[in-house]
Amino acid sequence: MRKPGPVLLAALLCSPLPGAPLSASPVRTCHYDIHLHDPAALILDVAARCDGDGPVAFDRPGGRGLAAALERFEPGGDGRSVTYRFRLGDLADLAQRADTGQRIGAAVISPVAVWLGAPDLADAAITLSVTAADGLGFATGLPLRDGRLHMRVADIRFGGFAVFGRFGRRTLPVPGPVPGPVSVPGDARIEVIGFPGQLDLDDAVIDRWITDSAQAVSDYFGRFPLRHTLVLASPVPGRSGVVFGQVRGGGGGTMLLRIGQHATRQQLYDDWILVHEMIHLGAPFITGRSSWLMEGMATYAEPVIRSRAGWQDATRLWHEFASQMPRGVEALTVESLDAVSRRGVYWGGAIFMLLADLDIRERSGGRASLETCFRAVLDAGGDTTVRWPRADFLQVCDAGTGTGTMARLAARYVTRAAPLDLEALWRDLGVKATADGVDFDDAAPLAPLRRAITAGH
């Protein structure tokens, strides 16, 4: 493959973004007026109307099994509107799951797709105006412009988490250039939603951990992936440590972070989940059979980032790779990544990323790395709020590094299986497993690349 020159690379990065609409002006706009009231029941009264010509039908929100949460669903006589009442408290009592509806103290967490009745339009803009009574609050990751929240119809299915009711919120700045068509000085913002009295740790400890993790991820990507991110610090009664994390990015970046009630500061910094999820913020949702790519990216980069931040040493980093990557070998050598089973998604994808990192560094003489690839994707608008075909991700990545690495590795391992000698790779890297971890052989042929991965730029 011919190495892309400056003109080709500029064309790739300045052309319409993969997965983005070709027109900046959607044919139709649907506006929702939403009023939150009743501190106990947390009721949403919703009135939606679409402009333009032609009738519009609206889905009934809530989904199967949650019909009790929906009341007064009444299409308008104009054929382009609907009003309904949605009882979030009833939803939470039925579901008790954050990906549907979960009550925490005097608040309820529920994703956009659950309570927003979507119009049957292939592509339209959605705007939301939300008001709240009785001292209640509302927060979501959707961008706010001109007093309205904005998303697209296609975002609703993937829509992020929202929180309603009474809760605490604070904003954490992440220093450095902020994302945009051109990087400019400024701070990214992480809005943390907390639930007072639910965790043993002070808010200041949680906030410092989130900020430190964000800075470590920023060092890897060159900046924090999003201008605004909503993080829901959801407590898990009776547990310790970090229990679970999930990113939902439709229309705006949100993260559910489930933290054990009795978590300690040391447990926070010893855990991998927050950094893993922050990496997801810095990549698009890849359509098709591509979980291995999204999860492999985060599984590989997370221990590297945490090692560079000083939260684990090089021995622990390479011991994790050497002990865990064998779990993903069959994904490349027997199944193929397109047909990978769930067992091989994470570590099969991580092996692919290790191979890519080594190849990019070797072919570029150390001028580029896997980070260069990921930064090119982010510069082209590929963050968690958008959806891209896999081919576009690989193309933009290869244009950024100028090596063609992703295309070659994809041809070898994605649609078919191919041989891989992982033990030989460890020997070449100078990584030897021991009873206590690993020993390093700095005379091994790929030892300089191993050290470069550990140290970063």
Disulfide bonds with the S-S distance in Angstrom:
Cys30-Cys50 2.00
Cys373-Cys397 1.87
